[in-house]
């Protein structure tokens, strides 16, 4: 009986042993400590799923938090956020779960929820600079996302595989980048990402300037280890790269190596000794265009997380330098790129941003301080945006990497361009009757040194390209017409803009109506609303200092001939008096009142305002009286009441 009982007990133990020998928390913790985030996340998940009893709740909260940390390291924001929420739900005592939850909500673009989570954490830890920066960033991002920049960002499909492709870097006409595609050198997958270990690949251009399909870098560069994130010496023949070295008994070590190019082949990498420090990681190299400095990211003790450092490539010993608190924060600053020796681009999750890693531009000022600016959307997104490279130092065009829109956290390469601003002015040159003046010559001069000239088309139209924030003076002229001049300043806003302008040139051979001259009823007194039109007339006379004119006034059919002659004469004199008061020499001015003796001939401009009349119709007293509608008679009278000027001479004071 005892034997049977013992046999049954042994069988029971044997069948139950697999569940007891399931994934151990210590194993997962060791994987996490070695940087094997993918493996750790899977191990934590298995442990979490087995903790189903009520008494397991405290341990379940701990495992949920650690699983969230692994997902966070893999940039799997949604999965990490859900796990942090579970850790809080199961009473995990570390308040940092609230901070990490806020950061995951931030990285998903859920800014209002992120603000609430940051505030919750700050109520527990009011002195947290990391949370304060995150809160500032979430509030800023909620507003900034509605004000995107003009950058055009597109997924560079040719360079992207079904895995991760990231950290592009241009070296002349060759684009190098890191990839984990299925054709990379190593057969083993990475314990860090779960994908194959990254290699460095490249893409060349064809004779027409189009990109060819990517291919592995030639030579001895790639191996079974992870290689990627490159930079080049100014001559393009030395590559600085990052390698991740892993040992089963030690943490993953990230180090900088160099490789030399000879006959299009890259040599086997040689370790670049940054420091005697054997504990810290060194990666993401970036050589300054002058070749003087090597910038890189490291977790050496500094401002927190990863900082950006630099070392003098010529002096080396004793030149190691942290870039300081204007660049480095309590978060992570990585992936430096030197556009010039004083303009750096980098990625950070510590400066206020849209979530995850954002791209920033840092300009070194003469004072020695850095001015740091977030590149805004669409260059940045709620996810990780990093690893930028420019085609030219003087034109904003190139590539960067991002895991936006990928729930797996996989990175992809994007192209970007900041198109030139399209600021134009379109104008028309017409006479005072709105008839186009073809072949009119238009000149434009800007206070930036711009000097352009063009001829109006058959319909009087012309166009100029402009620059923003520039003041321009424009002059239009044509044979048989007086010159016209206008001034304006373009907006300083960084946005496309189109302006419109109209030149109405005065004819030398026919009367020119002066619009919007108003008198008190039955009087010659000019009303205040006439000032704008009169001042334009003053400007026209100043722009054409060698002309003399005759001001004429005309009335409608109402009243006697003698009365209308006398009234119109006084009205024309009122305009001349205004011009003299504005500084125009009396020698250049005459006036004449014609009363109702010269009825108006309907022009194209009149038809546009009063379509009931035909162009060419003379509005005589007989015609107006014959109109059956009172409104039409009033309209005809309105057209006849007018102030005009005629050019008498064009050689005043010339001899």
RAWOZI-V242289 format. One record per pair of residues at least 12 apart in sequence whose C-alpha atoms are under 8 Angstrom apart, sorted by the first residue. I is the first residue (numbers start at 1). J is the second residue. Records with the same first field share a line. If there is no record, write none. Layout:
BEGIN
I = J + J
END
This chain:
BEGIN
22 = 47
23 = 43 + 44 + 46 + 47
24 = 43 + 47
25 = 43 + 44 + 47
27 = 43
28 = 40 + 41 + 43 + 44
32 = 70
33 = 251
34 = 250 + 251 + 252
35 = 191 + 192 + 251 + 252
36 = 190 + 191 + 192 + 193
37 = 70 + 71 + 73 + 74 + 191 + 192 + 193
38 = 70 + 71 + 74 + 191 + 192 + 193 + 194
39 = 191 + 192 + 194
40 = 67 + 70
41 = 67 + 68 + 70 + 71
44 = 63 + 64 + 66 + 67
45 = 67
47 = 63
48 = 60 + 63 + 64
57 = 90 + 91
58 = 90 + 91 + 92
60 = 87 + 90
61 = 86 + 87 + 88 + 89 + 90 + 91 + 92
62 = 87 + 92
63 = 87
64 = 83 + 84 + 86 + 87
65 = 83 + 84 + 86 + 87 + 92 + 97
67 = 80 + 83
68 = 80 + 81 + 82 + 83 + 84
72 = 104
74 = 193 + 409
75 = 383 + 384 + 408 + 409
76 = 407 + 408 + 409
77 = 104 + 105 + 107 + 108 + 407 + 409
78 = 104 + 105 + 108 + 407
80 = 101 + 104
81 = 100 + 101 + 104 + 105
84 = 97 + 98 + 100 + 101
85 = 97 + 101
95 = 121 + 124
96 = 121
98 = 117 + 118 + 120 + 121
99 = 117 + 118 + 121 + 131
101 = 114 + 117
102 = 114 + 115 + 116 + 117 + 118
103 = 134 + 355 + 356
104 = 355
106 = 138 + 354 + 355 + 356 + 382
107 = 354 + 355 + 356 + 382 + 383 + 384
108 = 355 + 382 + 383
109 = 354 + 355 + 381 + 382
111 = 138 + 139 + 141 + 142
112 = 138 + 139 + 142
114 = 135 + 138
115 = 135 + 138 + 139
118 = 131 + 132 + 134 + 135
119 = 135
129 = 330
130 = 330 + 331 + 350
133 = 350 + 351 + 352
134 = 350 + 351 + 352 + 353
136 = 352
137 = 351 + 352 + 353 + 354 + 355
138 = 352 + 353 + 354 + 355
140 = 352 + 353
141 = 353 + 354
144 = 376 + 377
145 = 376 + 377
147 = 377
148 = 376 + 377 + 378
149 = 376 + 377 + 378
150 = 418 + 419 + 495
151 = 378 + 379 + 416 + 417 + 418 + 419
152 = 378 + 416 + 417 + 418 + 419
153 = 378 + 379 + 414 + 415 + 416 + 417
154 = 414 + 415 + 416
155 = 412 + 413 + 414 + 415
156 = 413 + 414 + 415
157 = 413
158 = 213 + 214
159 = 203 + 213 + 214 + 413
160 = 412 + 413
161 = 181
162 = 181
163 = 179 + 180 + 181 + 182 + 195 + 410 + 411
164 = 179 + 180 + 181 + 410 + 411 + 412
165 = 177 + 178 + 179 + 180 + 181 + 401 + 410 + 411 + 412 + 413
166 = 178 + 179 + 229 + 387 + 400 + 401 + 402 + 411 + 412 + 413
167 = 228 + 229 + 230 + 386 + 387 + 388 + 400 + 401 + 413
168 = 229 + 387 + 388 + 389 + 399 + 400 + 401 + 413
169 = 229 + 230 + 231 + 388 + 389 + 399
170 = 389 + 390 + 391
171 = 232 + 236
172 = 236
173 = 204 + 205
174 = 202 + 203 + 204 + 205
175 = 202 + 203 + 204
176 = 200 + 201 + 202 + 203 + 230
177 = 200 + 201 + 202 + 228 + 229 + 230
178 = 198 + 199 + 200 + 201 + 227 + 228 + 229
179 = 198 + 199 + 200 + 201 + 228
180 = 195 + 196 + 197 + 198 + 199
181 = 196 + 198
182 = 196
184 = 196 + 197 + 198 + 199 + 216
185 = 199 + 222 + 223 + 224
186 = 223 + 224 + 225
187 = 224
188 = 224
197 = 224 + 225 + 226 + 227
198 = 225 + 226 + 227 + 228
199 = 216 + 222 + 223 + 226 + 227 + 228
200 = 216 + 217 + 221 + 222 + 227 + 228
201 = 214 + 215 + 216 + 217
202 = 214 + 215 + 216 + 217
203 = 215
217 = 265 + 266
218 = 264 + 265 + 266
219 = 265 + 266 + 267 + 268
220 = 265 + 266 + 267 + 268 + 269
221 = 259 + 266 + 267 + 268 + 269
225 = 243 + 244 + 245 + 246
226 = 243 + 244 + 245
227 = 241 + 242 + 243 + 244
228 = 241 + 242 + 243
229 = 241 + 242 + 283 + 284 + 285
230 = 242 + 284 + 285 + 286
231 = 285 + 286 + 287
232 = 286 + 287
233 = 287 + 289 + 291
234 = 287 + 288 + 289 + 290 + 291
237 = 260 + 261 + 262
238 = 258 + 259 + 260 + 261
239 = 258 + 259 + 260 + 261
240 = 256 + 257 + 258 + 259 + 285 + 286
241 = 256 + 257 + 258 + 259 + 283 + 284 + 285
242 = 254 + 255 + 256 + 257 + 282 + 283 + 284 + 285
243 = 255 + 256 + 257 + 283
253 = 280 + 281
254 = 281 + 282 + 283
255 = 271 + 272 + 281 + 282 + 283
256 = 271 + 272 + 273 + 274 + 282 + 283 + 284 + 285
257 = 269 + 270 + 271 + 272
258 = 270 + 271 + 272
274 = 311 + 316
280 = 298 + 299 + 300
281 = 298 + 299 + 300
282 = 296 + 297 + 298 + 299
283 = 296 + 297 + 298
284 = 296 + 297 + 334 + 335 + 336
285 = 297 + 335 + 336
286 = 335 + 336 + 337 + 338
287 = 337 + 338
288 = 338 + 339 + 340 + 341
289 = 338 + 339 + 340 + 341
290 = 341
291 = 313
292 = 312 + 313 + 314
293 = 310 + 311 + 312 + 313
294 = 310 + 311 + 312 + 313
295 = 308 + 309 + 310 + 311 + 336
296 = 308 + 309 + 310 + 334 + 335 + 336
297 = 309 + 333 + 334 + 335 + 336
302 = 322
303 = 324 + 325 + 328 + 329 + 330
304 = 328 + 329 + 330 + 331 + 332
305 = 329 + 330 + 331 + 332 + 333
306 = 331 + 332 + 333 + 334
307 = 322 + 323 + 328 + 329 + 332 + 333 + 334
308 = 322 + 323 + 327 + 328 + 333 + 334 + 336
309 = 321 + 322 + 323
310 = 322 + 323
326 = 369 + 370 + 371 + 372
327 = 362 + 370 + 372
328 = 350
329 = 350 + 351
330 = 350
331 = 348 + 349 + 350 + 351
332 = 348 + 349 + 350
333 = 346 + 347 + 348 + 349 + 350
334 = 346 + 347 + 348
335 = 347 + 386 + 387 + 388
336 = 387
337 = 387 + 388 + 389
339 = 390 + 393
340 = 393
342 = 363 + 364 + 365
343 = 361 + 362 + 363 + 364
344 = 361 + 362 + 363
345 = 359 + 360 + 361 + 362 + 388
346 = 359 + 360 + 361 + 362 + 386 + 387 + 388
347 = 359 + 360 + 385 + 386 + 387
348 = 360
353 = 374
354 = 380 + 381 + 382 + 383
355 = 381 + 382 + 383 + 384
356 = 382 + 383 + 384 + 385
357 = 383 + 384 + 385 + 386
358 = 374 + 375 + 380 + 381 + 383 + 384 + 385 + 386
359 = 374 + 375 + 379 + 380 + 385 + 386
360 = 372 + 373 + 374 + 375
361 = 373 + 374 + 375
379 = 416
381 = 404
382 = 404
383 = 402 + 403 + 404 + 405
384 = 402 + 403 + 404
385 = 400 + 401 + 402 + 403 + 404
386 = 400 + 401 + 402
387 = 400 + 401
388 = 400 + 401
396 = 416 + 417 + 418
397 = 415 + 416 + 417 + 418
398 = 415 + 416 + 417
399 = 413 + 414 + 415 + 416
400 = 413 + 414 + 415 + 416
401 = 413 + 414
402 = 414
421 = 467 + 494 + 495 + 496
422 = 465 + 466 + 495 + 496 + 497 + 498
423 = 465 + 466 + 467 + 468 + 496 + 497 + 498 + 499
424 = 463 + 464 + 465 + 466 + 497 + 498 + 499
425 = 463 + 464 + 465 + 466 + 498 + 499 + 500 + 501
426 = 461 + 462 + 463 + 464 + 498 + 499 + 500 + 501
427 = 461 + 462 + 463 + 500 + 501 + 502 + 503
428 = 456 + 459 + 460 + 461 + 462 + 501 + 502 + 503
429 = 456 + 460 + 461 + 476 + 502 + 503 + 504 + 505
430 = 460 + 502 + 503 + 504 + 505
431 = 504 + 505 + 506 + 507
432 = 504 + 505 + 506 + 507 + 512 + 513
433 = 512 + 513 + 603 + 604 + 605 + 606
434 = 504 + 604 + 605
435 = 604
436 = 458 + 459 + 460
437 = 456 + 458 + 459 + 460 + 478
438 = 456 + 457 + 458 + 459 + 460
439 = 455 + 456 + 457 + 458 + 460 + 478
440 = 455 + 456 + 457 + 460 + 476 + 477 + 478 + 479
441 = 453 + 454 + 455 + 456 + 476 + 477 + 478
442 = 454 + 455 + 456 + 462 + 474 + 475 + 476 + 477
443 = 474 + 475 + 476
444 = 472 + 473 + 474 + 475
445 = 472 + 473 + 474
446 = 470 + 471 + 472 + 473
447 = 470 + 471 + 472
448 = 470 + 471
466 = 490
467 = 490
468 = 490 + 491 + 492 + 493 + 494
469 = 489 + 490 + 491 + 492 + 493
470 = 489 + 490 + 491
471 = 487 + 488 + 489 + 490
472 = 487 + 488 + 489
473 = 485 + 486 + 487 + 488
474 = 486 + 487
476 = 503 + 505
477 = 505
480 = 507 + 508 + 509
481 = 505 + 506 + 507 + 508
482 = 505 + 506 + 507 + 508 + 544
483 = 505 + 506 + 540 + 543 + 544
484 = 503 + 504 + 505 + 540 + 543
485 = 503 + 540 + 543
507 = 647
508 = 646 + 647
509 = 646 + 647
510 = 646
511 = 644 + 645 + 646 + 647
512 = 644 + 645 + 646
513 = 642 + 643 + 644 + 645
514 = 533 + 537 + 642 + 643 + 644 + 645
515 = 533 + 642 + 643
516 = 529 + 530 + 533
517 = 529 + 530 + 533 + 534 + 642 + 643
518 = 530
519 = 571
522 = 567
523 = 567 + 571
524 = 567 + 568 + 570 + 571 + 574
525 = 571 + 574
526 = 571 + 574 + 575
534 = 575 + 578 + 579
538 = 579 + 582 + 584
541 = 584
542 = 584
545 = 652
546 = 649 + 650 + 651 + 652 + 653 + 654
547 = 588 + 647 + 648 + 649 + 650 + 651 + 652
548 = 587 + 588 + 589 + 647 + 648 + 649 + 650 + 652
549 = 588 + 589 + 590 + 645 + 646 + 647 + 648 + 649
550 = 589 + 590 + 591 + 592 + 645 + 646 + 647 + 648
551 = 572 + 573 + 575 + 576 + 589 + 590 + 591 + 592 + 643 + 644 + 645 + 646
552 = 568 + 569 + 572 + 591 + 592 + 593 + 594 + 643 + 644 + 645 + 646
553 = 568 + 569 + 571 + 572 + 592 + 593 + 594 + 595 + 641 + 642 + 643 + 644
554 = 568 + 593 + 594 + 595 + 596 + 597 + 598 + 640 + 641 + 642 + 643
555 = 568 + 594 + 595 + 596 + 640 + 641 + 642
556 = 595 + 596 + 599 + 637 + 638 + 640 + 641
557 = 596 + 621 + 637
561 = 595 + 596 + 597
562 = 595
563 = 595
564 = 594 + 595 + 596
565 = 593 + 594 + 595 + 596
566 = 593 + 595
567 = 593 + 595
568 = 592 + 593 + 594 + 595
569 = 591 + 592 + 593 + 594 + 595
570 = 593
571 = 593
572 = 591 + 592 + 593 + 643
573 = 591 + 592
576 = 589 + 590 + 591
588 = 652
596 = 640
599 = 618 + 619 + 620 + 621 + 640
600 = 618 + 619 + 620 + 639 + 640
601 = 615 + 616 + 617 + 618 + 619
602 = 614 + 615 + 616 + 617 + 618 + 619
603 = 615 + 616
606 = 639
610 = 635
612 = 632
619 = 636 + 640
624 = 636 + 637
END
